[in-house]
Amino acid sequence: MATMIGVIGKSTLYAGIGDVITANVKEASATGTVKKGEVVLREGETGTSMYIVVSGTLYATRRCEDGTEVRMLLFRPGDFVGVTTLIEMEPRPFTITAEKDAKLLELDSKDLYQLYRQDQKAYILVLQNINRELVRRLRKAGARIAHLTRLAGADHTADHH
């Protein structure tokens, strides 16, 4: 339990909160173990949970229009996955698979609602941290898209005025 709490404290999800996280939220969070190759989340499914990687490694894949799968992101201890479904209430955009055996902390919409009811300051900080991480990922994706567009020689600036 001490290791799990240590990872939670280091996760960008809880940056700036420190001891503000209530014991009730920690207790409400379920912990699970996944084996190498096991799918944690599947692209296209709906969900109400997100996960913090406590140990091990996960990776995200996305299905392309031609049916092939492309590996997109790697998640290590302290990283969180599956948060987009909680925010936009749309099907999951990626499949998340365990690259190595992993221990995960699950937070669902009920846990976040409990945090809101118990400590609104902490709740707001968690939402701000989620937004920061999503913006970082968006910037990284934009840089990758620009690089791949340059490599492909495909400049679409004429398509957009």
URRATA-V16310 format. One line per field, one symbol per residue. burial: # if it has 24 or more other ideal C-beta (glycine too) atoms within 12 Angstrom, else .. Layout:
burial = ???
This chain:
burial = ...#..###.#####.#...##..##.##.##.#....###.#...#.##############.........####.##########.....########..######...##.##......##.###.##..##..#........................
